[in-house]
Amino acid sequence: MATDPMIQLSVHSLPAADQALVQRTRMGRIKMLLVWAVCAAPVVASYFMYYVVRPEGRTNHGALIQPVQAMPDAKALPLRSLRGEAVSPASLKGQWLLVSAAGGACGAACEKQLYLQRQLRESLGRDKDRVDRVWLVTDDTPVRESLLPAMQQATVLRVPQSDLARWLKPEAGRALSDHIYLIDPRGDWMMRFPVDMEFNKAKRDLTRLLKASEAWDEAGRP
């Protein structure tokens, strides 16, 4: 019995059409991924160059912490307000943090750190609302009343020094209170400014980081 040529054509041509459709779909997806890769490449490259390669022509004034150190939870970092209320470390996330640590008596060196902390934030202009000043008081000594007006726009919390020292570390031979520490919006400690910090160089580090992280954080706290 003879087979109708039209029947043969219809039966054998369907798989070929399906295969062509699959091939076009696959190629479309590949092209879409290539476009995405081209668009994302500059962003990925910039972070790779900043955090990993660190070209010889560029130096940071602050010391980069590698790997970064994640902010501990409330059990490992028991924070309290000056009124004694418990404060969750997670509540500090969402902004860049300039952190100083010292006892409540706050001598001349401590006052200098708090002054530099305030000046650094103010120097950032419109970006200053993306940065919070934090003073971690490492003992139960009452904070001097004369310091409180200057700290009205800062976050002042108490934490046992032994707990804080398991997260933030000074450079060798220095005390925890000798540095200003930079925490990123995700809560990672990622930079430590030197004892003899040069203001303009520290500002340059901050400005560069804020520019590279515009999508990470929100200005101001909720």
Salt bridges, closest charged atoms under 4 A:
GLU85 OE1 - ARG83 NH2 3.18
GLU111 OE2 - ARG144 NH2 2.85
GLU122 OE2 - ARG121 NH1 3.40
GLU122 OE1 - LYS128 NZ 3.03
ASP127 OD1 - ARG126 NH1 3.99
ASP127 OD1 - ARG130 NH1 3.51
ASP129 OD1 - ARG121 NH2 3.41
ASP132 OD2 - ARG221 NE 3.17
ASP140 OD1 - ARG80 NH2 3.12
ASP163 OD1 - ARG166 NH2 2.20
ASP184 OD2 - ARG186 NH2 3.18
ASP188 OD2 - ARG186 NE 4.00
GLU198 OE2 - LYS201 NZ 3.62
ASP205 OD1 - ARG208 NH1 3.47
ASP217 OD1 - ARG130 NE 2.74
